[in-house]
Amino acid sequence: MTDWVDLIQWPAFAASVLAAWLVGSRDQHRRKIGFWVFLASNVLWVGWGIPAGANAVIALQVCLAAMNVRGLFKADDR
């Protein structure tokens, strides 16, 4: 695996932590941003997982992305 692929996991990690913090906010706008940041983290994790051969991580991120999209729609319903 190349060095640049290894570097993807750190922005993915940071995006995941930031998204969790934003989704936990009482402010609706911040929560909505958090869902988008979670989706970005899902893409980053998949981008890391494919060359790393981390199939469980890829499957997890696809499932989490689906839940994030669901969360976006539920947040709009409120």
Secondary structure as GFF3:
##gff-version 3
##sequence-region A 1 78
A	DSSP	alpha_helix	3	23	.	.	.	ID=ss1
A	DSSP	alpha_helix	28	52	.	.	.	ID=ss2
A	DSSP	alpha_helix	55	77	.	.	.	ID=ss3
###
